[in-house]
Amino acid sequence: MKKNKLVNIISIIALLLMIGGCKKSESVDRPLGLSSSPTPTSPIAVAPTITPTIALTSDPTTEPTTAPTTVPTTAPTASKRANELQAKDFEIIYKDVVVKLGVVPEEILDKLGQGGANENNNYGFVGWSPDNKYKYYSHEYESFDLYTKINVVEGTSVISQVNLNDIPTNRGIKKGNTYNDMINTYGQPMSANKDNGETYFEYKLKDKFIKFGVNDNKIIEDITLSFEL
């Protein structure tokens, strides 16, 4: 009897084991919650690359509004130079009388007097030109010396030269000023010549000249305005 009960118990245990094994096999073949034909995995959405937009304040192709510095391509013309000689550079004012080169001297001599020229010194006679065509006379005033040139053939006369003593030029340069004063006022001279310890710097406008005599210390000692026929 006991033997039969033991056999029955073993049979029941074996049956339970068989049932449990079948369920386990089914769970391995088909995972819980998934069908036999799983849905293909959806592609991962890739966020598009966004290029940041930079706000431009102006058209990048537009040139800068600031005007470029203009580089002169030619030297300034003589008419634009600040130190260009003018007709007034060849005249002085003395006692409210304008003394000009190249004009007839009678009116000026009448106003200013003969400047020491009289019969005792042959009326200021200086000499003749090399060709004996012209005679020169000197009239010495307090601030300048005036020279006249007389054409003995034609009988005409002009003021040919003025030597400045303590009167300035029309631009304010006078004896005692420096070489640098001359350069700053008149610019570079047209010529320079050494004579008797002085260097003479010359400026020219047509047939009229300004000559400055400068010593070795660069001090102006002589100033002459002259006119050549």
C-alpha positions as CSV (number, residue, x, y, z in Angstrom):
1,M,0.0,0.0,0.0
2,K,2.7,2.3,1.0
3,K,4.6,1.4,-2.1
4,N,1.7,2.3,-4.3
5,K,1.4,5.7,-2.7
6,L,5.1,6.4,-3.2
7,V,4.8,5.5,-6.9
8,N,1.8,7.8,-7.3
9,I,3.6,10.7,-5.7
10,I,6.6,10.3,-8.0
11,S,4.3,10.2,-11.0
12,I,2.6,13.4,-10.0
13,I,6.0,15.1,-9.4
14,A,7.1,14.0,-12.8
15,L,3.9,15.2,-14.5
16,L,4.3,18.6,-12.8
17,L,7.9,18.8,-14.0
18,M,6.9,18.0,-17.6
19,I,4.2,20.7,-17.5
20,G,6.7,23.3,-16.1
21,G,9.3,22.5,-18.7
22,C,6.8,23.1,-21.6
23,K,5.9,26.5,-20.3
24,K,9.5,27.5,-19.9
25,S,10.3,26.5,-23.4
26,E,7.4,28.6,-24.7
27,S,8.6,31.7,-22.8
28,V,12.1,31.4,-24.3
29,D,10.8,31.1,-27.9
30,R,8.5,34.1,-27.8
31,P,9.4,37.0,-25.5
32,L,6.5,38.4,-23.5
33,G,4.6,41.1,-25.2
34,L,6.2,40.8,-28.7
35,S,4.7,39.3,-31.8
36,S,6.5,36.8,-34.0
37,S,7.0,39.6,-36.6
38,P,8.3,42.6,-34.8
39,T,7.7,46.1,-36.4
40,P,11.0,47.4,-38.0
41,T,12.7,50.0,-36.0
42,S,11.8,53.5,-37.2
43,P,14.8,55.6,-38.4
44,I,16.1,58.1,-35.9
45,A,15.2,61.6,-36.9
46,V,18.3,63.8,-37.4
47,A,17.8,67.4,-36.5
48,P,18.8,69.6,-39.5
49,T,21.9,71.7,-39.1
50,I,20.9,75.4,-38.7
51,T,23.4,77.9,-39.9
52,P,23.1,81.0,-37.7
53,T,22.1,84.1,-39.6
54,I,24.2,87.2,-39.1
55,A,22.4,90.5,-39.5
56,L,24.5,92.9,-41.7
57,T,24.2,96.5,-41.1
58,S,25.1,97.3,-44.7
59,D,25.6,95.6,-48.0
60,P,29.0,93.8,-47.7
61,T,29.8,94.7,-51.3
62,T,29.4,98.4,-50.7
63,E,32.6,100.4,-50.4
64,P,33.2,102.3,-47.1
65,T,31.6,105.7,-47.1
66,T,34.7,107.4,-45.8
67,A,36.6,109.0,-48.7
68,P,40.1,107.8,-49.1
69,T,43.0,110.2,-48.7
70,T,43.8,111.7,-52.1
71,V,47.5,111.5,-53.0
72,P,48.5,114.3,-55.3
73,T,49.9,112.9,-58.6
74,T,51.5,116.2,-59.8
75,A,53.4,119.0,-58.2
76,P,51.3,122.1,-57.4
77,T,51.4,124.7,-60.2
78,A,53.3,128.0,-59.7
79,S,49.9,129.8,-59.4
80,K,49.0,127.8,-56.3
81,R,52.3,128.2,-54.4
82,A,51.9,130.4,-51.4
83,N,55.3,132.0,-51.9
84,E,55.0,132.8,-55.6
85,L,56.2,136.3,-56.4
86,Q,53.6,138.9,-57.2
87,A,53.9,142.5,-58.7
88,K,53.6,143.9,-55.1
89,D,56.8,142.1,-54.1
90,F,58.6,144.7,-56.1
91,E,57.3,147.8,-54.4
92,I,57.7,149.4,-51.0
93,I,55.7,152.1,-49.2
94,Y,57.6,155.0,-47.7
95,K,55.9,158.0,-46.1
96,D,52.6,156.9,-47.8
97,V,54.3,156.9,-51.2
98,V,54.3,153.7,-53.2
99,V,57.7,153.2,-54.8
100,K,57.6,150.7,-57.7
101,L,60.2,149.2,-60.0
102,G,60.0,149.9,-63.7
103,V,57.9,153.1,-63.4
104,V,58.8,156.6,-64.4
105,P,60.5,158.2,-61.4
106,E,59.4,161.9,-61.8
107,E,56.2,161.6,-59.7
108,I,58.0,159.8,-56.8
109,L,60.9,162.2,-56.9
110,D,58.5,165.1,-56.7
111,K,56.8,163.7,-53.6
112,L,59.9,162.5,-51.8
113,G,62.5,164.9,-53.0
114,Q,65.7,164.3,-54.8
115,G,67.2,162.2,-52.0
116,G,70.5,164.1,-51.7
117,A,71.0,164.4,-55.5
118,N,72.0,167.9,-56.5
119,E,74.4,169.9,-58.6
120,N,77.2,169.4,-56.1
121,N,77.2,165.6,-56.8
122,N,76.2,165.8,-60.4
123,Y,72.6,165.1,-59.4
124,G,73.5,161.7,-58.1
125,F,75.2,160.5,-61.3
126,V,76.7,157.0,-60.8
127,G,77.9,155.9,-64.2
128,W,77.2,154.5,-67.7
129,S,76.2,151.1,-68.9
130,P,78.9,149.1,-70.8
131,D,77.3,150.0,-74.1
132,N,77.0,153.7,-73.2
133,K,73.3,153.6,-73.8
134,Y,72.1,154.2,-70.2
135,K,73.1,156.6,-67.5
136,Y,72.5,155.7,-63.8
137,Y,71.6,158.1,-61.0
138,S,71.3,157.5,-57.2
139,H,68.8,159.1,-54.8
140,E,69.5,158.3,-51.1
141,Y,66.7,158.4,-48.6
142,E,66.5,157.6,-44.9
143,S,65.3,154.1,-45.3
144,F,66.3,153.1,-48.9
145,D,68.4,154.1,-51.9
146,L,66.7,154.5,-55.3
147,Y,68.4,154.2,-58.6
148,T,67.1,155.5,-61.9
149,K,68.1,154.4,-65.4
150,I,68.0,156.9,-68.3
151,N,68.0,155.8,-71.9
152,V,70.1,158.6,-73.5
153,V,69.0,157.6,-77.0
154,E,65.2,157.6,-76.3
155,G,65.3,160.1,-73.5
156,T,63.2,157.8,-71.2
157,S,63.8,156.9,-67.6
158,V,62.6,154.3,-65.1
159,I,63.3,153.2,-61.5
160,S,65.7,150.4,-62.0
161,Q,66.8,149.5,-58.5
162,V,65.9,150.0,-54.8
163,N,68.3,149.0,-52.0
164,L,66.5,148.6,-48.7
165,N,68.1,149.9,-45.5
166,D,65.8,149.8,-42.5
167,I,62.6,149.3,-44.4
168,P,61.1,145.8,-44.9
169,T,60.1,144.2,-48.1
170,N,56.4,143.9,-49.0
171,R,56.4,140.6,-47.1
172,G,58.0,142.0,-44.0
173,I,61.6,140.7,-44.4
174,K,64.3,143.3,-43.6
175,K,68.0,143.5,-42.7
176,G,68.8,141.5,-39.6
177,N,66.3,138.7,-40.3
178,T,67.7,135.2,-40.8
179,Y,68.2,133.0,-43.8
180,N,65.4,130.8,-42.4
181,D,63.0,133.8,-42.3
182,M,63.7,134.4,-46.0
183,I,63.1,130.7,-46.9
184,N,59.9,130.5,-44.9
185,T,58.6,133.7,-46.5
186,Y,59.8,133.4,-50.1
187,G,60.6,129.7,-50.5
188,Q,63.6,128.3,-52.2
189,P,65.6,130.8,-54.3
190,M,66.2,130.5,-58.0
191,S,70.0,131.0,-57.6
192,A,72.8,131.5,-55.1
193,N,76.2,133.2,-55.6
194,K,79.0,133.8,-53.3
195,D,80.6,137.3,-53.4
196,N,82.8,139.3,-50.9
197,G,82.0,137.0,-47.9
198,E,78.2,137.0,-48.6
199,T,75.9,134.6,-50.4
200,Y,73.4,136.3,-52.6
201,F,70.1,134.5,-53.0
202,E,67.9,135.6,-55.9
203,Y,64.2,135.4,-56.7
204,K,62.8,136.4,-60.1
205,L,59.5,137.3,-61.7
206,K,59.8,138.0,-65.4
207,D,62.2,140.9,-65.6
208,K,62.2,141.8,-61.9
209,F,64.5,140.4,-59.2
210,I,64.8,140.3,-55.4
211,K,68.2,139.6,-54.0
212,F,69.1,138.8,-50.4
213,G,72.8,139.0,-49.2
214,V,73.3,136.6,-46.3
215,N,76.5,136.4,-44.2
216,D,78.1,133.3,-42.8
217,N,76.0,133.5,-39.7
218,K,72.9,133.3,-41.9
219,I,71.9,136.9,-41.2
220,I,70.5,139.1,-44.0
221,E,72.7,142.1,-44.6
222,D,71.5,143.3,-48.0
223,I,68.2,143.4,-49.8
224,T,67.9,144.7,-53.4
225,L,65.0,145.0,-55.7
226,S,66.0,145.4,-59.4
227,F,64.5,145.7,-62.8
228,E,66.1,144.8,-66.1
229,L,64.9,146.3,-69.4
